[in-house]
Amino acid sequence: MKGLFQTKWSVIGIAVFCSILWGSAFPVLKISYTEMQMAADDIIAKIVFAGMRFLLAGLIVLLFLVVMNPKSILVSRKQFLILIILGIVQTALQYFFFYNGLANVSGMQGAILSSSGTFLTVLLAHFYYKSDRLNWKKAIGLVAGFSGIIIANWGQEFQLSFQWNGEGFMILSGFTSAIATIMAKELAVGIHPFAVTGWQLSLGSILMLLIGVPQLSEGAIVFTSFGWGLLIYSAFLSAIAFALWYSLLKYNNAGIISMYKFIVPVAGTVLSSIFIPEEQLNMYILMAIAMVALGIIVVNYKGRKKIQVQKSKPVEIK
């Protein structure tokens, strides 16, 4: 297994596969909303649906960890409190914005707008870490990325469209993700990454269900066989992608692996155009995904010298 996550072409293949899985979430969620007859303005239904997905995903990750490394699932009381905080921010709050925002934008727009989290993380890191300041390369990447996000919101008539519960929520989801990324890096020291993922997904989703289920209106979510299939698929795609991605990070340079995340908005956009009948690629969308993809590659690209130095210090998950 270690060789599988170190061989060049298998590493590329797994990174691309994970990115396509994450990208497929956009059309899957949009189709789920229609299949389960969830109203675009029904916030509670989205909270419950997200809670169900991420509770299942979190339990899958924790079960995987129990099988692979049982001791790693155990955390101290202080660490559990940290995981609760991460669950509130990284799962409950982030996906409250994400699920409700995606209901009010197209799947293609959502795939592009969600990439704002990558660029906002770079900006926040500049102010939080002295060793991670902006430079000309990152600045170019940010300009390209945010330009792509803006272009994604130009309509066929070249008029900017923006609504707070749509595009606004998607950007707030990205901002929350950026904050949670730095929080996890600072607070979750000494906790196995799988445990962090599994616990924060489970705890955050339980909070969503505790808030949402008592307020859920009758008939707000109509479960069908196809709908259950989409829900289970979305849960497994999160669990599988996280497990494979962290395994890649264990044996490879993080900067190199992160570059492949440019495929997420590309895959999300293309898959949305294929599986959602009313969504079609146009000049603005193509231009937007090109700019966003370029931005993600540029902000994550490491020069050869830096890569060689980092290769001498293997990235390990403890």
C-alpha positions in Angstrom: 0.0 0.0 0.0 2.9 2.4 0.8 4.2 1.9 -2.7 0.8 2.7 -4.2 0.9 6.1 -2.5 4.5 6.8 -3.6 4.6 5.7 -7.3 4.4 8.8 -9.5 1.6 7.8 -11.8 -0.5 6.1 -9.0 -0.1 9.3 -6.9 -1.4 11.4 -9.9 -4.2 9.0 -10.6 -5.4 8.9 -6.9 -5.1 12.8 -6.6 -7.2 13.2 -9.8 -9.7 10.6 -8.6 -10.2 12.3 -5.3 -10.7 15.7 -7.0 -13.3 14.2 -9.4 -15.1 12.7 -6.5 -15.3 16.1 -4.7 -16.3 17.7 -8.0 -19.2 15.2 -8.5 -20.7 16.5 -5.2 -22.1 19.6 -7.0 -24.4 17.9 -9.6 -25.3 15.2 -7.0 -26.5 17.7 -4.5 -28.4 19.7 -7.1 -30.1 16.6 -8.4 -30.8 15.5 -4.8 -32.7 18.7 -4.1 -34.9 18.1 -7.1 -35.4 14.4 -6.5 -36.3 14.9 -2.8 -38.5 17.9 -3.6 -36.6 20.3 -1.3 -37.6 23.9 -1.8 -34.7 26.3 -2.5 -35.7 28.5 0.4 -36.2 25.7 2.9 -33.1 26.2 5.1 -34.1 23.6 7.7 -34.4 20.8 5.1 -30.9 21.6 3.9 -29.5 21.5 7.4 -31.1 18.1 8.0 -30.0 16.7 4.7 -26.4 17.9 5.3 -26.5 16.5 8.8 -27.5 13.1 7.5 -24.8 13.0 4.9 -21.9 14.1 7.1 -22.9 11.9 10.1 -22.7 8.9 7.8 -19.4 10.1 6.3 -17.9 10.8 9.7 -18.9 7.3 11.0 -17.4 5.7 7.9 -14.1 7.5 8.5 -14.1 6.6 12.2 -14.9 2.9 11.4 -12.0 2.9 8.9 -9.7 4.3 11.6 -10.8 1.7 14.1 -9.9 -1.1 11.6 -6.6 0.5 10.6 -5.3 2.1 13.8 -7.7 1.7 16.8 -5.7 3.7 19.3 -5.7 6.8 17.0 -9.5 7.3 17.5 -9.0 8.0 21.2 -8.7 11.6 22.3 -8.3 13.4 25.6 -11.0 15.6 27.1 -9.3 18.8 25.9 -8.8 17.4 22.4 -12.5 16.4 22.3 -13.5 20.0 23.1 -11.3 21.2 20.2 -13.0 18.7 17.9 -16.4 20.0 19.0 -15.3 23.5 18.1 -14.0 22.3 14.7 -17.3 20.4 14.2 -19.2 23.6 14.8 -17.1 25.7 12.4 -15.8 23.2 9.8 -19.0 21.1 9.4 -22.1 22.8 10.8 -21.4 26.4 9.9 -19.5 25.8 6.6 -22.0 23.4 5.2 -25.0 25.5 6.4 -23.7 28.1 4.0 -22.7 25.6 1.4 -25.9 23.6 1.1 -28.2 26.6 1.3 -26.0 28.7 -1.1 -25.8 25.8 -3.7 -29.6 25.7 -3.7 -29.7 29.2 -5.2 -26.9 29.0 -7.8 -26.3 26.6 -10.6 -24.1 23.6 -10.1 -21.4 25.1 -12.4 -21.4 28.4 -10.5 -21.2 26.5 -7.2 -18.2 24.5 -8.3 -16.3 27.7 -9.2 -17.5 29.7 -6.2 -16.5 27.0 -3.7 -12.8 27.4 -4.8 -12.9 30.8 -3.0 -11.9 28.8 0.1 -8.5 28.0 -1.4 -7.7 31.6 -2.2 -9.1 33.0 1.1 -6.9 30.5 3.0 -3.8 32.0 1.3 -4.9 35.5 2.3 -5.6 34.6 5.9 -2.3 32.7 6.1 -0.5 35.9 5.1 -1.8 37.7 8.2 -1.6 34.8 10.6 1.8 33.3 9.7 5.0 35.3 9.3 6.6 32.5 7.3 3.7 32.4 4.8 3.5 35.9 3.4 2.1 36.8 0.1 4.6 37.1 -2.8 4.3 38.0 -6.5 3.5 34.4 -7.4 0.7 34.0 -4.9 -0.6 37.5 -5.8 -0.9 36.4 -9.5 -2.6 33.2 -8.4 -5.1 35.2 -6.2 -5.9 37.7 -9.0 -6.5 34.9 -11.5 -8.6 32.9 -9.0 -10.8 35.8 -7.9 -11.1 37.0 -11.5 -12.5 33.6 -12.4 -15.0 33.7 -9.5 -16.2 37.1 -10.7 -16.5 36.0 -14.3 -18.6 33.0 -13.2 -21.3 35.4 -12.1 -21.6 37.2 -15.5 -24.7 36.2 -17.3 -25.3 35.7 -21.0 -26.0 39.5 -21.2 -22.8 40.3 -19.4 -24.5 41.6 -16.3 -23.2 40.8 -12.8 -25.7 38.7 -10.7 -25.3 38.4 -7.0 -27.7 37.3 -4.2 -26.7 36.9 -0.6 -28.4 33.5 -0.1 -26.7 32.2 -3.2 -23.3 33.5 -4.3 -22.9 35.2 -0.9 -23.5 32.0 1.0 -21.0 30.1 -1.2 -18.3 32.7 -0.6 -19.1 32.6 3.2 -18.7 28.8 3.0 -15.3 29.3 1.5 -14.4 31.9 4.1 -15.5 29.6 6.9 -13.5 26.8 5.3 -10.4 29.0 5.3 -10.8 29.9 9.0 -11.4 26.2 9.9 -8.2 25.2 7.9 -6.0 27.4 10.1 -7.9 26.4 13.3 -7.4 22.7 12.5 -3.7 23.3 11.9 -3.2 25.2 15.1 -5.6 23.4 17.5 -5.6 19.8 16.3 -1.9 19.1 17.0 -1.3 15.6 18.1 -4.6 14.2 16.8 -4.5 11.8 13.9 -5.9 13.5 10.7 -8.5 10.7 10.2 -9.7 11.2 13.8 -9.9 14.9 13.3 -12.0 14.4 10.1 -14.2 11.7 11.5 -14.9 13.3 14.8 -15.5 16.8 13.5 -17.8 15.5 10.8 -19.8 13.4 13.3 -20.0 16.1 16.0 -20.9 18.9 13.6 -23.5 16.8 11.8 -25.1 15.8 15.1 -25.5 19.5 16.0 -27.1 20.1 12.6 -29.6 17.3 13.2 -30.4 18.4 16.7 -31.2 21.9 15.4 -32.9 20.8 12.2 -35.0 17.7 12.9 -37.3 19.3 15.5 -38.1 22.2 13.0 -38.4 20.0 9.9 -41.8 20.5 8.2 -43.8 17.5 7.1 -43.0 16.6 3.5 -40.0 19.0 3.4 -37.8 16.1 2.3 -39.4 13.3 0.2 -37.2 10.3 0.3 -37.1 8.0 -2.7 -34.9 5.1 -3.6 -32.9 7.2 -6.0 -32.7 10.0 -3.3 -31.3 7.5 -0.7 -28.8 6.3 -3.3 -27.6 9.9 -3.9 -27.3 10.5 -0.2 -25.3 7.4 0.5 -23.1 8.1 -2.5 -22.4 11.6 -1.3 -21.5 10.3 2.1 -19.1 7.7 0.7 -17.5 10.1 -1.7 -16.5 12.3 1.2 -15.2 9.4 3.3 -13.2 7.8 0.4 -11.8 11.1 -0.9 -10.6 12.1 2.6 -9.1 8.7 3.3 -7.2 8.6 0.0 -6.1 12.3 0.1 -4.7 12.0 3.6 -2.9 8.8 2.6 -1.3 10.8 -0.3 -0.2 13.6 2.1 1.4 11.0 4.4 4.0 10.1 1.7 4.2 13.1 -0.6 4.9 16.8 -0.6 1.7 18.7 0.3 2.3 21.4 -2.2 2.5 19.0 -5.1 -0.6 17.1 -4.1 -2.7 20.3 -3.5 -2.1 21.5 -7.0 -4.4 18.7 -8.3 -7.3 20.4 -6.5 -7.6 22.6 -9.6 -9.5 19.6 -11.0 -12.4 20.0 -8.4 -14.0 23.1 -9.9 -13.3 21.8 -13.4 -14.9 18.4 -12.7 -17.8 20.0 -10.8 -18.5 22.3 -13.7 -18.2 19.7 -16.5 -20.2 17.1 -14.6 -23.0 19.7 -13.8 -23.2 20.5 -17.5 -23.6 16.7 -18.3 -26.0 15.6 -15.6 -28.1 18.8 -15.0 -30.3 19.3 -18.2 -30.8 23.1 -17.7 -27.1 23.8 -17.3 -24.8 24.4 -20.3 -21.2 25.5 -20.7 -20.7 28.9 -22.1 -17.8 31.3 -22.8 -17.9 32.9 -19.3 -18.0 29.5 -17.5 -15.1 28.1 -19.5 -13.1 31.3 -18.9 -13.9 31.2 -15.2 -12.8 27.6 -14.6 -9.6 28.3 -16.6 -8.8 31.3 -14.4 -9.7 29.5 -11.2 -7.7 26.4 -12.1 -4.7 28.5 -13.0 -5.0 30.4 -9.7 -5.1 27.2 -7.7 -2.0 25.8 -9.5 -0.1 29.0 -9.1 -0.7 29.5 -5.4 0.2 25.9 -4.6 3.2 25.6 -7.0 6.5 25.0 -5.3 9.8 25.6 -7.1 12.1 22.7 -7.8 14.6 23.8 -5.0 11.8 23.9 -2.4 10.4 20.6 -3.5 13.9 19.0 -3.2 14.3 20.4 0.3 10.9 19.2 1.4 11.5 15.8 0.0 14.4 15.3 2.3 11.8 15.8 5.2 9.0 13.3 4.5 5.5 14.4 5.3 4.2 12.1 8.0 0.8 11.8 9.6 1.2 10.9 13.3 
